[in-house]
Each structure stands twice: as structure tokens, then as C-alpha cells.
Amino acid sequence: MNQAQRYQVLLAGVCSQIICIGIARFSYTPLLPVMQTQTWIGDLEGGWLAAANYAGYMLGALIAASVTDLGIKDRLYRWGLLMAVVTTLAMPLSDNLWVWSGLRFLSGLSSAASMLIASALILNWLIRHGHRSELGIHFAGVGVGIMVAALSVELLSYWSLSWDQQWLAFGALAALLTWPAWRWLPCPHASQPQGHAHLMQDQVPTRQFMWLMLAAYFCAGYGYVISATFIVTIVERIPDLQGMGALTFAVVGLAAAPAVMNWDLIARRLGYLNALILAYGLQIIGIMLPIWVHTLEAALFSALLFGGTFIGCVSLVLTMAGRLYPSKPAKLMGKMTLAYGAAQMFAPALTGMLAEQSGNYDLGLALAGGFVALGTVLIIWLKFSDPTAHQLDGQVQAKAVTG
């Protein structure tokens, strides 16, 4: 029974990721070309709506990082589920930019419920019930959610549903998944965790480590948000690839689903910073490839590289934060999330503006690839110059030898 409940709790997290990330946050990506065809929205407005969504996520991240009471976290999680459903269902009720911006902002706010708050609640439940504190299955829900969004748009478009009908269909699916996401995650309680409590010694990182990692993670956020927002539109704009955008986005989700577990294994072998350097390097290729090669194979390979690296970068950085501050991981995780999200508030709008002026996304993609390249240089600098970096990778290597 205990093992069965463990799977229920983890599946509740997967359902919450599909609702809050796949639908409330990422369904906009494959729906953007449909909305641009059937409504007045252009590249500039599409970028602004994406920026509003990421601004909402930023506020959600701030709230998640500042709340320590598990009871409040539980209520925020459930409010987030309801908000994701309501804001999705409300999208077709208007075609006003300000109304849409407000709804996308609230959808972004709700997405923090599954990405950050549900993660904390599930981790707490696993520890209290004597299970391994691993969230790979939960974060696999991000990739599953992306696949659900992409394939749903492909199917709904095949059935000739209009943009507003597709939003309603997404809202209905989110409402359906709310039942397991709500019921299968038990409310937390104040009892002590099972097993022996271990004293957790925080390792205060150097000032250089903090600033360079924050800057490098900011760069990763810039690179991530461009492909995450516009990859379907970019593919659909290539004459020979029209109709392939949803398939490309589905490949992103397919690659993202196992990525956290894959990068955990890579980090055990190479160390966190080496794994990050590898992930950044592969992501640069994934971002830049659509500029150079306009074939279906190149688009799918680009999606594979992007999907396989973006969630890996997030998990590696947040795991490092947890290792440095095991007694209060939200302290550093919150700062890192703010750095990652700061770029997401202006990068889509800037990219939409550049695309509106030039007629394509090449310059926006080049900027995104350049930022990730800069982030790679910063991590390499950190690796060879900072004692905190040496300490982190030394711990991983020692664990690998003893384990």
C-alpha cells in the first residue's frame, strides 16, 4: 500500500505538470501560429503575451521561495490548479490584448504551483514516508505536458477546430486532470519525518560563485525562452516545413521527459559544472540549427537537443543549490530562479519585435545562442577559478567512487 501510494503521489505531480506547465504555460507555443492565422495577433503581440506569462511565473517563483509553511504551500498548490483551468478556459472569451495579457500572466503564476510548490510537497511526502528523495518522475511531467500540448493541437487542428475551440478543449482536459492532481497528493502534516534526522551542514558559496552562476543561469534563461516560445512558429514559417511545427514541439517534450534522470547520471560521472558545460554546448547547437539548415531532419534534431538540455540545465543548477544549502534549499533556489526568469520577461518581447521588423526569427535565435555561449564561458571560468566549484565536483567524484 505504501509503494502504491508513492506512485499515486508521483503521478499527482505528473498530472499537475501537464495542467500547469503543459497546458497553462506551453499550450500557447503550438497555438500561437493558429492564433496568428485566425486572429489579428502578430509577432510583436505574440512576444508580449509570452513575456506576460513568464512574468507571472516569476511572481509565482518569488511566492514559492518565500513561503515555508507546508499548509500554505498545499493551499497555494490547489489554488494554482484551479487558476490554470480557469485562465485556460477564459482565453477564448475575448480577443483583447490586455485581457489576454492578464490571463497569460495568471497562467504563468499558476505554473509555479506544479514546478516549484508541488516539488516541495512531493519531496516532503517522500522523505516523511521513508522513500528516496528523487523527483525524476515528477519532472518528467514537464516533457509529457509538452507532448500533450503539441499532439493535442495537431489533433484538434485535424478536426478543424478553431483557435477558441482549441483553448476550450485544453481547459476541459485540464479540468479532467485536476481530479488526480488534487486527490492523489495528500495534505501535509506536522509530524516528524520517519527515519533518523541528519544534521545538514550548509556550504556558503563564494561571492564569485554566486555572481557568475547567477549570470550564467540568466543566460540560460534567455536561450531557453526563445525556443520554448517560438519553435513552432519558426518551423511553420519555413516553406517546406509547414504543418510540421506541432510534431517538432512533440519531439521537444519527448526529449525532455527523461532528461532530468539522464543529466543526473551524467553529473555523477562528470561533475555538475562539466555536465552544465556539456548541456549548454548542446543547447547552443539546438538553438542555432534552424538558422543554418531548413530541413525536417534539422528541425527535429534541433528540438531533440533543446528538449534534452533545457530541463537538464534547470535540474543541475537547482540540485547544486540544494547541495550548497541542504537545510534551507529555497534560499539559493529562489535567487537562481529569479535570475533564470528575469531574461524571460523581456526576451520574448524583444524577439517578437525583431521578427516583426525583419520578417524572420534568425536574429532572435542568434541572440539566444550568443547568450547561452556567454553563459558557457562563465561556467568554464567558474570551474577553473573558484573553490566552491572545486568542492562541489569533488563531492560528486568522491560519492561516485564510494557508491
N, C-alpha and C positions, 0 to 999 in steps of 0.2 A: 504493500500500500504506500509506503514511504517513497519507493522508487517511482511508482506510478504518479504520485503527486508531484514529484520532481519534474517529470516530463510535462505534466499539466502546467506547472508554473512557467517552465521554459517556453512552452507553446503559447501561453498567455502573452509572454514577451514578444514572440514572433508575430502574433496577431496584432499586438499594439504597434509594432514596427510597420506592418502592412497598412494599418489605418493611418497612423500619424506621419510616417515617412513616405511609404509608397503612394498613398492616396492624397493626404492633406498637403504633402510637400512636393512629391515628384510627379504626380499625375499631370501637373502643369507643363512639364517638359514635352511629352508626346502630344499633349493637347494644344500647345502653342501654335504649331503650323495649321492645325484645324481652325483655331480661332482667328488666325491671320487671314485665312481663306474666306471664312464665313462672316466675320465681323470687321469693324473698322480698324482693329488694332494693328500697329506696325512694329518695326524692330525697336524703335525707341520706347514705345509704351510697354512692349514685352519685357524689355530690360528693367524698366521701372517697377513693374509688377513683381519680377523676380527679386529685385532689391528689397521691396516691401516684405516679401516672405522671409528673407534672410534677416531682416531687421527684427522681425517677430521672434525668430529663433534665437537671436542674440539676447533679447529680453528674457526669453524662457531660460536660456543658459544662466543668466545672472540670477534669476529666481531660484533655479535648481541648485546653484552653488551656494546660495545664501541661506537656504533652509536646511536645518539639521534634524528637526523633529520628524520622526518617521510617520507619525499620524498625519501631519500636514502634508508630507510628501505623498502619502497614499491618497489624500483628498485631491491634491493637485493632479495626480496621475489620472484619476477618474474624471475630473473636470476636463482634462486635456483630451480624453477620448471623446467626450460629448462635444467639445468645441470643434474637434476635427470633423465630426459628422455634420454638425450644423453649418459650419463655414463652407463645406464642400457642397451641401445641398443648396446653399444660398447663392452660389456663383451664377447660376443661370437666371436669377430673379432680376438682374439688372445688367446693363452694358455700360454703366458709368465708370470712368477710370477711378474716381475717388472711392466709390463703393467697392470696386474690385480690389483696390489697393488695401482698403481696410480689412477685407475678407482674407486676402493673401497674408497680411500681417498677422491676423489671428490664427490662420492655419500654421504659419511658422512658429507662433507661440505654442500652439498645441503640440508641434512635433518634438519639442523638448521633453514632453511628458514620456514619450517612449524611449527616446535616445539617451536621456540623462536620468530622469527620475525613475523610470521603470528599471533601469540598470541597477540603481542603488537599492531599490526594493527587492529585486530578484537576488542580488548578491547577498543582501542581509538575510533573506529567507534561506538560501543555500547554506550559509555559514551556521545559522541557528539550528539547522536540521542535520548538520554533520556531513554535508556534501562538499565536493570540491568546488572551490570558488572560481568557476570558469564560466564565461559569458559568450563563448563562441557561437552556441546555438542561437542565443538572443540576438547577437549582432548579424548572424546570417539572415535574420529577418529583413535587414536593410536591402540585401540583394534580392530576396524573394519579393519584397514590396516593389522594387523597381521592375522586376519581371512582370508582376501582376499589372502594374500601371501600363507598361509597354504593350503587352499582349491584349489587355482589355481594350485599349484604343484601337488596335489593329482589328479586333473582332467587332467592336461597335461601329467602326467605320465601314467594315464589310457589310454590316446590316444597314448601312446608310443612315445611322443616327446622326443628328445634327450636334453641334458643339454643346448646346444647352442640355440636350437629352443625354449626352455622354457624361456631363457633370452630375446629372441626377442619378445615372446608373452607378457612378463612382460613390455617390453619397449613400445609395441603397446598400452597396457592398460593404462600405464602412460600418453602416448600422448593423448589418448582419454579423460582422466580425467582432462587434463590441461585446456581444454576449460572452464568448470565451475569454476575451481580453479582460473583461470585468470580473467574471465569476471564478476563473481559474487562478487568479493571483490573490492569495489570502491577505486580509488586512494584517499589518504588522502588530506585534505585541511587545510589551516592555520586559519580557522575561530575559534572563541571561542566555547567551548562546551556549549550545552544547559543546562538550569537549573542554580542554584546558585553555584558559586565556593566555595569550602570549604578549609579553611586552614588546611594543613595536617602536624601534628607535628611528626617529626622523633623521635624514641626512640633508642638512641645509645646503643647497647648491650655491656655488659662487655667483657673484653678481654677473660675471661674464657669461656663465652658462645660462642664466635667466634671460639676459637680453638677447643673446644670439639664438637661443631656442625659440623665444617669442617671435623674433624677426623671421626665422626660418619657417615657423609654423604659419605666420601671416602670409608668407609667400606661397605656401602650400594651399592655403585657403583661397587665394586669388586664382591659382591654377585649377583647383577643383571646381569652383563655382561656374566658370565659363563653360566647361564641357558638360557639367551637370545640368545647366540651364538650356544650352543652345545646341547640343549634339544632334538632336532630332531635326531641328530646323536647318542646321548646316548640311546634313546629309540630304534632306529633301530639296535643298537649293541646287544640288549637283544634278544636271540634266539626266545623266544615265542612271541615277540612283533614286529617282522619285518613287515613293512608295516603300522605300527601304528604311525609313527613319525609325519606325517602331521596332523593327527587327534589330536594328543596331542598338537601340536602348535596351532591348531584352537581353542582348549579349552583355551589356554593362552589368545588369542585375545578376546574370548567370555567373559572371566572373567575380562579382562582389560577395556572393553568398558564402563561399568557403574561404574568402580572403583573410579574415581575421585569424582563423586557425592556421592557415598556411604561413602567414607572416610571424606568428608566434613561434612556429618551428624554425623558420629562418633566423629569427633573433636569437634563439637558443644556440644556434651554430655559429653565427657571425657576430653577435652582439647587437645592441639596439641601434647604435649610430651607424654601423655598417649596413644593417638592414634598412635603415631610413635612407641612406645614400643610394642604395640599390632601388628602393621604391620610388624615390624622387626621379632618378635617372630614367626608369621605365615610364614614369608618368609623363616626362618631357616628350618622349617619343610618341606616346599615345595622344598627347595634345597637339603636337605639330604635324603628325602624319597627314591629316586631312588637307593641309595646305599644299603638300608636295604631291600626293597621289590621289587621284579621283576615281578609284575603283571600289567595287563592293568588298573585295578581299581586304583592301587597305582600311576601309571604314570599319569592318568587323574586327580587324586586328587592333585598330585604334581603340575601339570600345572594350576589347578584351584587356588591353593594357591599362586603360583608365579604370575600368571596374575592378580589376585585380589589385590596384595600388591605392586608390583614394581612401578606402576604409581601412586599409593596412596602415597608412600613414597616421590616421586618427588613433587607431588602437595602439600602435607603437608609442606614440607620444604620450597618450593618457596612461599607458602602463608604466612608462618611465616616471611620470608624475606620481603615480601610486607607489612606486618603489622608493622615491625620494621622501614622500610624506605618507607612510603607511598608516599613521594614527589619524590623519585628517587629510585624505587624498583630495577632497574638494578644494582645498586651499590653492594648490597648484593647477589642478584640472580646470578650475574656473578661469584662472588667468590665461591658460593655454587656449581654452575655448573662446575667450574674448578675442585673443589675437587671431585665431583662425577665422572667426566670424566677422571681424572688422573689415576685412577685404571684401567679404561677400555683400556688404551693404552698399558698396559703390561700384564694384567691378561689373556686375551685370548691366547697370545703367550706362556706364562708360562704354561697354562693348556694344550695347544696343545703339548708342549714339554714333559710334564709329561705323557700324554696319549700315545705319540709315544714310550716312554720308557717302560711303564707298560702294554700297550695294553688295558687300560680302563680309564674312567674318574673319578673313585672313589676318588682318591687323590685330583684332581682338585675341585670336588664338596665339599669334606671335608674342603679344604682350604676356599672355598667360604662361606660355612656355618659358619666356625670359624670367618671369618672377620665380618659377619653380627652379630654374637653373641657378638663380641667385641664392635661393634657399639651400640648394645643394652645396654651393661654395661655403655658405655659413656653417653648415653641419661639418664639412671637412675641416674647416678652421677650428671648430669646437673640438673635434676628435683629436687633433694633434696638439692642442694648446691648453686644454682645461683639465684640472684634476678630478672634477666631478664626473666628467665624461669617462675618464680612465677608470674611476671607481665603479661606475655603473657596468661597463663592459667587463671589468674584472670579476664582478659578482656573477654575471651570466656565465663566463667561462668556467669559474670555479664550480658553479652549480651543474654545468654540463659534464664536468669531469667526475664529480661525486655522484651525479644522477645517472 
